[in-house]
């Protein structure tokens, strides 16, 4: 049996950043801890990682202790909490526990991913207590922007911890359960040592509007529209999909669904009765045959994703969906930090074509699934933890959350970031260690660590281009034939209008002629000299030094 002398929390993702959530709880002595994972998410790459599809947490620490991992808990089905599972679980092969909707969503995704591994998942009912090694885990229902979301109560010999996951307080969530106030109050009465809590909206005052309030707005928007309306929202927001559909049917319109991710979630939602009472939706092939005033489309691409339906519609490049001047697109979503530029491109593309655009700046067409300050205060008043550990947010969110908890009278508050090991009990809560952390880039079919040279080199190529020089040299160091030069990402003409390709060729020939024969016979020295000369020539004509590759063939 493990030594249960110390309970620690150690995030490997999602603390100090938005997305890529992965939290660890460990119990035992420093060298003999048993670990419980909570969530295994991903985030999207920005300009810092050109060409990269997804960003996943670096789990090299977990690989080093995989025989001591008791299990993995999935709080809900959002990609920033489960999106790394198919790629990283095969490296760990630990038991997985989650609830019904999340498990079904993962299986539906797996079936659409060629070569994805079969992952055994234990399905747990809400409010059920499960023993996972030295941890006893209970799934507490909470409201969020996806069905079947849960906070996790973790009981150990060193104390009780509440990991809230993503949550909000919504008395009328349209689909899914409300946050279980009674159970949370009961945990507070039992005595919660630490609460590890969502910080996403800790900088926003008040409480979030209800999903039911959005539903009323959507009905009004559809009622006033004269032509086609396309709504874009997160595909996992089943409540929003239901509200859009009800608004359409209330106004005599058909619902057309566009996008593979949306189809997948709707299929799971129908199987589980979350869309009961609604007629079957139409596929994208029906869009062009419906009268302009009789259609509501629900499309993927609220974040400006390049291959998603809305981006292609904005560029008038979708094979089945076309919008005209006077039609409307409603962004029933928020822009995830980092996506502002690409979302702006989509909006501008639509506006240029005369398509009206509505966002949450214009009307209550979206609400967040995360708690504002008023909701955080209510949670603290119910749970009454001895220790507050803000997570799920950038530095500003975490520190604002910490200040709120301090104002609520929480005795101990710990500010932590990815890679920190925080002792929760016994003794004062504090940082006691660090563990390796980082990012893995999913680049095509490969996972590349953020320490690899691949991405920095790719970024450099994007800024300064590349010049490739190939030449043949005989044993005496004499040039055989003409050199071959290719320039990529370098201007064709330099300062004063000089032809850049000719200038590089002249530099190669002149440098060869001026070099002593001994250096010409040394391939390494020759390559180094030519590289410096070419970069200097291009810099003189352009003001930038390109990457230069010199290939020497000895004949």
C-alpha positions as CSV (number, residue, x, y, z in Angstrom):
1,X,0.0,0.0,0.0
2,X,1.3,3.5,-1.0
3,X,2.6,5.8,1.7
4,X,-0.1,8.4,1.9
5,X,1.9,11.0,3.8
6,X,1.6,13.8,1.3
7,X,-1.1,14.9,-1.2
8,X,0.1,17.1,-4.1
9,X,-1.4,18.8,-7.2
10,X,0.8,19.2,-10.3
11,X,-0.6,20.7,-13.5
12,X,1.0,19.8,-16.9
13,X,-1.3,22.1,-18.9
14,X,-4.0,24.7,-18.6
15,X,-2.5,26.7,-15.8
16,X,-1.1,30.0,-17.1
17,X,-2.8,29.4,-20.5
18,X,-6.2,28.7,-22.0
19,X,-6.6,25.1,-23.2
20,X,-4.5,21.9,-23.1
21,X,-5.8,21.0,-19.7
22,X,-4.0,18.2,-17.7
23,X,-3.9,18.1,-13.9
24,X,-2.3,15.5,-11.7
25,X,-3.0,14.5,-8.1
26,X,-0.4,12.5,-6.3
27,X,-0.4,10.8,-2.9
28,X,2.5,9.2,-1.1
29,X,6.1,10.1,-0.4
30,X,8.0,12.0,-3.0
31,X,9.6,8.9,-4.5
32,X,6.5,6.6,-4.1
33,X,3.6,8.7,-5.2
34,X,0.5,7.2,-6.9
35,X,-0.9,9.5,-9.5
36,X,-4.4,10.4,-10.7
37,X,-4.8,12.3,-14.0
38,X,-7.7,14.7,-14.6
39,X,-8.3,15.5,-18.3
40,X,-6.0,15.2,-21.2
41,X,-6.7,18.2,-23.6
42,X,-5.2,20.0,-26.5
43,X,-5.1,23.6,-27.9
44,X,-4.7,25.1,-31.3
45,X,-1.4,26.4,-32.6
46,X,-1.0,30.1,-33.5
47,X,1.6,32.0,-35.4
48,X,4.2,30.7,-33.0
49,X,4.1,27.3,-34.6
50,X,3.5,27.6,-38.4
51,X,2.1,24.4,-40.1
52,X,1.3,22.8,-36.8
53,X,-2.2,21.3,-36.4
54,X,-2.6,20.9,-32.7
55,X,-0.7,21.5,-29.5
56,X,-0.7,18.7,-26.9
57,X,0.9,18.5,-23.4
58,X,4.3,17.0,-23.0
59,X,3.8,13.9,-20.9
60,X,7.4,12.7,-20.5
61,X,7.0,12.9,-16.8
62,X,3.9,10.7,-16.9
63,X,5.7,8.2,-19.1
64,X,8.5,7.9,-16.5
65,X,5.9,7.0,-13.8
66,X,3.2,5.2,-15.9
67,X,3.3,2.2,-13.7
68,X,2.2,4.4,-10.8
69,X,-0.8,6.1,-12.6
70,X,-4.0,4.8,-11.0
71,X,-6.3,6.3,-13.7
72,X,-7.4,9.2,-15.8
73,X,-10.7,11.1,-15.1
74,X,-12.4,13.1,-17.9
75,X,-14.5,15.9,-16.6
76,X,-16.4,16.6,-19.9
77,X,-16.1,16.3,-23.6
78,X,-14.5,19.6,-24.8
79,X,-11.4,19.2,-26.9
80,X,-9.3,21.3,-24.5
81,X,-10.0,18.6,-21.9
82,X,-10.0,15.4,-24.0
83,X,-8.5,16.3,-27.4
84,X,-5.1,14.7,-26.7
85,X,-6.5,11.4,-25.7
86,X,-6.2,9.5,-29.1
87,X,-2.6,10.6,-29.6
88,X,-1.3,10.3,-26.0
89,X,-3.2,7.5,-24.3
90,X,-1.3,4.7,-26.1
91,X,1.9,6.0,-24.4
92,X,0.3,5.4,-21.0
93,X,-2.6,2.9,-21.3
94,X,-4.0,3.8,-18.0
95,X,-7.7,3.1,-16.9
96,X,-10.1,5.9,-18.0
97,X,-13.2,7.0,-16.2
98,X,-15.9,9.4,-17.4
99,X,-19.7,9.7,-17.9
100,X,-22.0,8.6,-20.6
101,X,-22.1,11.5,-23.1
102,X,-18.3,12.1,-22.9
103,X,-17.6,8.4,-23.6
104,X,-20.0,8.3,-26.5
105,X,-18.5,11.5,-28.0
106,X,-15.0,10.0,-27.8
107,X,-16.1,6.8,-29.4
108,X,-17.8,8.7,-32.3
109,X,-14.6,10.7,-32.8
110,X,-12.4,7.6,-32.7
111,X,-14.5,5.9,-35.4
112,X,-13.9,8.9,-37.8
113,X,-10.1,8.9,-37.2
114,X,-8.3,6.4,-39.4
115,X,-6.0,4.2,-37.4
116,X,-7.2,5.6,-34.0
117,X,-6.7,3.1,-31.1
118,X,-9.5,1.4,-29.4
119,X,-9.6,2.9,-25.9
120,X,-11.4,1.1,-23.1
121,X,-13.5,3.5,-21.0
122,X,-15.3,2.9,-17.7
123,X,-18.6,4.8,-17.8
124,X,-19.6,6.2,-14.4
125,X,-22.9,7.7,-13.4
126,X,-23.3,11.1,-11.8
127,X,-22.9,11.2,-8.0
128,X,-21.4,7.7,-8.1
129,X,-18.3,7.1,-6.0
130,X,-15.5,5.1,-7.6
131,X,-12.3,3.8,-5.9
132,X,-9.3,4.3,-8.2
133,X,-6.2,3.1,-6.4
134,X,-5.8,5.2,-3.2
135,X,-8.3,7.8,-4.5
136,X,-12.1,7.7,-4.1
137,X,-13.6,9.8,-6.8
138,X,-17.1,11.2,-7.1
139,X,-18.6,12.9,-10.2
140,X,-20.6,16.0,-9.2
141,X,-23.0,17.4,-11.9
142,X,-22.3,21.0,-13.0
143,X,-23.8,23.2,-15.7
144,X,-21.5,24.0,-18.7
145,X,-21.7,24.5,-22.4
146,X,-21.6,20.8,-23.2
147,X,-23.8,18.1,-21.7
148,X,-22.6,15.8,-18.9
149,X,-20.0,18.1,-17.3
150,X,-18.8,17.2,-13.8
151,X,-16.7,18.5,-11.0
152,X,-14.7,15.8,-9.3
153,X,-14.5,15.3,-5.6
154,X,-11.3,13.4,-4.7
155,X,-11.1,11.8,-1.3
156,X,-7.8,10.6,0.0
157,X,-6.3,9.7,3.4
158,X,-4.8,13.2,3.4
159,X,-8.0,15.1,2.8
160,X,-10.8,15.9,0.3
161,X,-10.1,18.0,-2.8
162,X,-12.7,19.5,-5.2
163,X,-11.6,19.8,-8.8
164,X,-14.3,21.9,-10.4
165,X,-13.5,21.4,-14.0
166,X,-15.4,23.8,-16.3
167,X,-18.7,25.0,-14.8
168,X,-21.1,27.9,-14.4
169,X,-24.4,28.5,-12.4
170,X,-27.4,28.3,-14.8
171,X,-30.8,27.5,-13.4
172,X,-32.2,26.9,-17.0
173,X,-29.4,25.4,-19.1
174,X,-31.8,24.1,-21.9
175,X,-29.9,20.8,-22.1
176,X,-28.1,19.0,-19.4
177,X,-28.1,19.3,-15.6
178,X,-27.8,22.3,-13.3
179,X,-24.9,22.7,-10.9
180,X,-25.7,20.5,-7.9
181,X,-25.7,23.1,-5.1
182,X,-26.9,20.6,-2.5
183,X,-24.1,18.2,-3.1
184,X,-21.5,21.0,-3.2
185,X,-22.8,22.3,0.1
186,X,-22.6,18.8,1.6
187,X,-19.0,18.6,0.5
188,X,-18.4,21.9,2.3
189,X,-20.0,20.5,5.4
190,X,-17.8,17.4,5.1
191,X,-14.7,19.6,4.9
192,X,-12.8,20.4,1.7
193,X,-9.1,20.8,2.1
194,X,-8.5,22.4,-1.3
195,X,-10.6,23.6,-4.3
196,X,-8.9,23.6,-7.7
197,X,-11.2,26.0,-9.6
198,X,-11.9,27.4,-13.1
199,X,-10.6,31.0,-13.5
200,X,-11.6,31.7,-17.1
201,X,-14.1,34.5,-16.3
202,X,-12.5,35.7,-13.0
203,X,-12.1,39.2,-14.5
204,X,-15.8,39.6,-15.3
205,X,-18.2,40.9,-12.7
206,X,-21.7,39.7,-11.9
207,X,-23.2,36.4,-13.0
208,X,-23.5,34.8,-16.5
209,X,-26.9,35.1,-18.3
210,X,-28.7,31.8,-18.7
211,X,-28.7,29.6,-21.8
212,X,-32.5,30.1,-21.8
213,X,-32.0,33.8,-22.2
214,X,-30.0,33.2,-25.4
215,X,-32.7,30.9,-26.7
216,X,-35.2,33.7,-26.5
217,X,-32.9,36.1,-28.3
218,X,-32.3,33.5,-31.1
219,X,-36.1,33.2,-31.6
220,X,-36.3,37.0,-32.0
221,X,-33.4,37.1,-34.4
222,X,-34.9,34.4,-36.7
223,X,-38.3,36.0,-36.6
224,X,-36.9,39.3,-37.8
225,X,-34.7,37.9,-40.6
226,X,-35.9,38.2,-44.1
227,X,-33.6,35.8,-45.9
228,X,-31.2,32.9,-45.1
229,X,-29.6,32.7,-41.6
230,X,-26.5,30.7,-40.8
231,X,-25.6,30.3,-37.1
232,X,-22.1,29.2,-36.2
233,X,-21.4,27.9,-32.7
234,X,-19.2,25.3,-31.0
235,X,-20.2,21.9,-32.3
236,X,-20.3,20.5,-28.7
237,X,-22.8,23.1,-27.5
238,X,-25.9,20.9,-27.8
239,X,-28.1,23.3,-25.8
240,X,-27.3,26.0,-28.4
241,X,-28.0,23.7,-31.3
242,X,-31.4,22.8,-29.7
243,X,-32.2,26.5,-29.2
244,X,-31.3,27.4,-32.8
245,X,-33.4,24.5,-34.1
246,X,-36.4,25.5,-31.9
247,X,-36.1,29.1,-33.1
248,X,-36.1,27.9,-36.7
249,X,-39.1,25.6,-36.3
250,X,-41.0,28.3,-34.4
251,X,-40.6,30.5,-37.5
252,X,-41.5,27.9,-40.1
253,X,-37.9,27.3,-41.2
254,X,-36.0,24.1,-41.9
255,X,-32.7,23.3,-40.2
256,X,-29.6,22.4,-42.3
257,X,-26.5,21.1,-40.5
258,X,-23.1,21.7,-42.2
259,X,-19.9,20.3,-40.9
260,X,-18.5,16.9,-39.9
261,X,-17.9,17.8,-36.2
262,X,-21.4,19.1,-35.9
263,X,-22.9,16.0,-37.4
264,X,-20.9,13.8,-35.0
265,X,-22.1,15.6,-31.9
266,X,-25.7,15.8,-33.0
267,X,-25.7,12.1,-33.7
268,X,-24.5,11.4,-30.2
269,X,-27.0,13.9,-28.7
270,X,-29.9,12.2,-30.5
271,X,-28.9,8.8,-29.4
272,X,-28.9,10.0,-25.8
273,X,-32.3,11.8,-26.0
274,X,-30.9,15.3,-25.8
275,X,-32.7,16.4,-28.9
276,X,-36.0,14.6,-28.4
277,X,-39.0,16.3,-29.9
278,X,-37.1,17.9,-32.8
279,X,-37.5,16.6,-36.3
280,X,-34.4,15.2,-38.1
281,X,-32.2,18.0,-39.4
282,X,-31.4,18.3,-43.2
283,X,-28.0,17.7,-44.6
284,X,-26.0,20.3,-46.5
285,X,-27.2,18.9,-49.9
286,X,-30.7,20.2,-49.1
287,X,-29.6,23.8,-48.7
288,X,-29.8,24.9,-52.3
289,X,-33.3,23.5,-52.8
290,X,-35.0,25.3,-49.9
291,X,-36.6,28.8,-50.3
292,X,-34.3,31.6,-49.2
293,X,-36.7,32.6,-46.4
294,X,-37.3,29.0,-45.2
295,X,-33.8,27.9,-44.1
296,X,-31.6,28.1,-41.0
297,X,-28.1,26.6,-41.3
298,X,-26.0,25.5,-38.4
299,X,-22.4,25.5,-39.5
300,X,-19.0,24.8,-38.1
301,X,-16.1,27.2,-38.1
302,X,-16.8,29.8,-35.4
303,X,-13.1,30.1,-34.8
304,X,-12.1,30.7,-38.4
305,X,-10.7,27.2,-38.9
306,X,-9.3,27.1,-42.5
307,X,-11.0,23.8,-43.4
308,X,-14.3,24.4,-41.6
309,X,-17.6,25.2,-43.4
310,X,-17.9,28.9,-42.5
311,X,-14.4,29.8,-43.8
312,X,-15.2,28.2,-47.1
313,X,-18.6,29.9,-47.2
314,X,-17.0,33.3,-46.6
315,X,-14.6,32.7,-49.4
316,X,-17.5,31.5,-51.6
317,X,-15.7,28.2,-52.0
318,X,-18.2,25.7,-50.4
319,X,-19.5,23.1,-52.8
320,X,-23.1,23.1,-51.4
321,X,-23.6,26.2,-49.3
322,X,-23.7,29.7,-50.8
323,X,-24.9,32.9,-49.1
324,X,-26.0,36.1,-50.9
325,X,-26.2,39.8,-50.1
326,X,-28.8,40.3,-47.5
327,X,-28.4,36.9,-45.8
328,X,-27.2,36.8,-42.2
329,X,-24.5,35.0,-40.3
330,X,-24.8,34.9,-36.5
331,X,-21.7,34.1,-34.4
332,X,-23.4,32.3,-31.5
333,X,-19.9,31.8,-29.9
334,X,-17.0,33.7,-28.5
335,X,-13.6,34.0,-30.1
336,X,-11.0,32.0,-28.3
337,X,-7.9,34.1,-27.4
338,X,-5.4,33.8,-30.3
339,X,-8.1,33.3,-33.0
340,X,-9.1,37.0,-33.3
341,X,-7.2,37.6,-36.6
342,X,-8.6,34.6,-38.5
343,X,-12.1,35.2,-37.2
344,X,-11.8,38.8,-38.3
345,X,-10.8,37.6,-41.8
346,X,-14.0,35.4,-42.0
347,X,-16.2,38.3,-40.8
348,X,-14.6,40.7,-43.3
349,X,-15.0,38.2,-46.1
350,X,-18.7,37.9,-45.4
351,X,-19.3,41.7,-45.0
352,X,-17.5,42.4,-48.3
353,X,-20.1,40.2,-50.0
354,X,-23.0,42.1,-48.4
355,X,-23.8,39.4,-45.8
356,X,-24.9,40.8,-42.5
357,X,-22.9,39.6,-39.4
358,X,-24.2,39.5,-35.9
359,X,-22.0,38.7,-32.8
360,X,-22.5,38.9,-29.1
361,X,-21.6,42.6,-29.3
362,X,-24.9,43.2,-31.1
363,X,-27.3,41.0,-29.1
364,X,-27.4,38.2,-26.4
365,X,-26.6,35.4,-28.9
366,X,-24.0,33.8,-26.8
367,X,-23.2,33.1,-23.1
368,X,-20.0,31.7,-21.7
369,X,-19.9,28.3,-20.0
370,X,-17.6,29.6,-17.3
371,X,-18.3,31.4,-14.0
372,X,-18.1,35.1,-13.5
373,X,-17.0,36.6,-10.2
374,X,-20.5,36.4,-8.7
375,X,-20.7,32.7,-9.4
376,X,-17.2,32.1,-8.0
377,X,-18.3,33.8,-4.8
378,X,-21.3,31.5,-4.5
379,X,-19.2,28.4,-5.1
380,X,-16.7,29.5,-2.4
381,X,-19.6,30.2,0.0
382,X,-20.9,26.6,-0.5
383,X,-17.6,24.7,-0.5
384,X,-15.6,26.7,2.0
385,X,-12.2,25.3,1.2
386,X,-9.2,25.7,3.3
387,X,-7.0,26.1,0.2
388,X,-7.7,27.8,-3.1
389,X,-5.7,26.9,-6.2
390,X,-6.9,28.9,-9.3
391,X,-6.5,27.0,-12.6
392,X,-7.8,27.1,-16.2
393,X,-6.7,30.6,-17.2
394,X,-3.9,32.9,-18.1
395,X,-1.9,34.7,-15.5
396,X,-4.3,37.7,-15.2
397,X,-7.3,35.3,-14.7
398,X,-5.4,33.3,-12.0
399,X,-4.3,36.3,-10.0
400,X,-7.8,37.9,-10.1
401,X,-9.3,34.6,-9.0
402,X,-6.7,34.5,-6.1
403,X,-7.7,38.0,-5.0
404,X,-11.3,37.0,-5.0
405,X,-10.7,33.9,-2.9
406,X,-8.6,36.0,-0.5
407,X,-11.5,38.4,-0.2
408,X,-13.8,35.5,0.5
409,X,-11.7,34.6,3.5
410,X,-10.0,31.5,2.2
411,X,-7.1,30.8,4.6
412,X,-4.5,29.6,2.1
413,X,-4.2,30.6,-1.6
414,X,-1.6,29.1,-3.9
415,X,-0.6,30.7,-7.3
416,X,0.8,28.0,-9.5
417,X,1.7,27.4,-13.1
418,X,2.4,24.4,-15.3
419,X,5.1,22.2,-14.0
420,X,4.7,23.2,-10.3
421,X,4.1,20.6,-7.7
422,X,1.9,22.0,-4.9
423,X,1.6,20.2,-1.6
424,X,-2.0,20.4,-0.5
425,X,-1.7,18.4,2.8
426,X,-0.5,17.9,5.4
427,X,1.0,21.2,6.5
428,X,0.8,24.5,4.7
429,X,-0.1,24.5,1.0
430,X,2.9,25.5,-1.0
431,X,5.1,24.7,-4.0
432,X,7.5,21.9,-3.0
433,X,8.9,20.7,-6.3
434,X,8.8,21.0,-10.1
435,X,8.3,18.3,-12.8
436,X,9.1,18.4,-16.5
437,X,6.4,20.0,-18.7
438,X,6.1,21.5,-22.1
439,X,4.3,21.1,-25.4
440,X,4.1,18.5,-28.2
441,X,3.3,19.8,-31.7
442,X,1.1,17.5,-33.8
443,X,2.6,18.1,-37.2
444,X,1.0,15.9,-39.8
445,X,1.1,12.4,-38.3
446,X,4.1,13.2,-36.0
447,X,4.4,14.5,-32.5
448,X,7.3,16.9,-32.2
449,X,8.6,18.3,-28.8
450,X,8.7,22.0,-28.5
451,X,12.5,21.8,-27.9
452,X,13.1,20.3,-31.4
453,X,14.6,22.6,-34.0
454,X,11.8,21.9,-36.5
455,X,9.5,24.8,-35.7
456,X,12.2,27.5,-35.1
457,X,13.7,26.6,-38.5
458,X,10.3,26.7,-40.1
459,X,9.7,30.2,-38.6
460,X,13.1,31.4,-39.8
461,X,12.4,30.2,-43.3
462,X,9.1,32.1,-43.3
463,X,10.9,35.3,-42.4
464,X,14.0,35.2,-44.6
465,X,13.6,32.5,-47.2
466,X,16.2,30.1,-48.5
467,X,18.9,30.1,-51.1
468,X,20.1,26.7,-52.4
469,X,23.4,26.5,-54.3
470,X,24.6,23.3,-56.0
471,X,27.9,23.0,-57.8
472,X,30.3,20.3,-59.0
473,X,34.1,20.5,-58.2
474,X,36.9,18.3,-59.5
475,X,39.7,17.0,-57.4
476,X,41.8,20.0,-58.2
477,X,39.1,22.3,-56.8
478,X,38.0,23.6,-60.2
479,X,34.4,24.3,-61.0
480,X,32.8,21.8,-63.3
481,X,30.0,23.3,-65.3
482,X,27.7,26.1,-64.1
483,X,26.5,26.3,-60.5
484,X,22.8,25.8,-59.9
485,X,21.0,28.3,-57.7
486,X,17.4,28.4,-56.5
487,X,15.9,31.1,-54.3
488,X,12.7,30.5,-52.4
489,X,10.9,33.2,-50.4
490,X,13.5,35.8,-51.4
491,X,12.6,38.8,-53.6
492,X,13.3,38.4,-57.3
493,X,14.9,41.8,-57.4
494,X,17.0,43.6,-54.9
495,X,17.7,47.2,-54.1
496,X,18.3,49.2,-57.3
497,X,16.4,46.6,-59.3
498,X,19.2,44.1,-59.5
499,X,18.3,40.5,-60.4
500,X,18.7,38.6,-57.2
501,X,19.3,35.2,-58.9
502,X,22.0,36.7,-61.2
503,X,23.6,38.4,-58.3
504,X,23.9,35.2,-56.3
505,X,25.3,33.3,-59.3
506,X,27.9,36.0,-59.8
507,X,28.8,35.8,-56.1
508,X,29.3,32.0,-56.3
509,X,31.5,32.2,-59.4
510,X,33.6,35.2,-58.1
511,X,34.1,33.6,-54.7
512,X,35.3,30.4,-56.3
513,X,37.7,32.2,-58.5
514,X,39.2,34.2,-55.6
515,X,39.7,31.2,-53.2
516,X,43.0,29.5,-53.0
517,X,43.0,26.0,-54.5
518,X,43.6,24.4,-51.1
519,X,40.4,25.8,-49.8
520,X,38.5,24.9,-52.9
521,X,39.6,21.3,-52.5
522,X,38.2,21.3,-48.9
523,X,34.5,20.7,-49.3
524,X,33.6,21.9,-45.8
525,X,35.7,25.1,-46.0
526,X,34.3,25.8,-49.5
527,X,30.7,25.3,-48.4
528,X,31.2,27.6,-45.4
529,X,32.8,30.3,-47.5
530,X,30.1,30.2,-50.2
531,X,27.4,30.3,-47.6
532,X,28.8,33.4,-45.9
533,X,29.3,35.1,-49.3
534,X,25.8,34.4,-50.6
535,X,24.1,35.6,-47.4
536,X,26.2,38.7,-47.4
537,X,25.3,39.5,-51.1
538,X,21.6,39.0,-50.5
539,X,21.8,41.1,-47.3
540,X,23.4,43.9,-49.2
541,X,20.6,43.9,-51.8
542,X,17.7,43.2,-49.5
543,X,18.6,43.9,-45.9
544,X,17.9,40.4,-44.7
545,X,20.1,37.3,-44.5
546,X,18.4,34.2,-45.9
547,X,19.0,30.6,-44.9
548,X,21.6,29.2,-47.4
549,X,22.3,25.6,-48.3
550,X,25.3,24.8,-50.3
551,X,25.6,21.3,-51.9
552,X,29.0,20.3,-53.3
553,X,29.4,17.3,-55.6
554,X,33.1,16.2,-55.9
555,X,33.8,14.7,-59.4
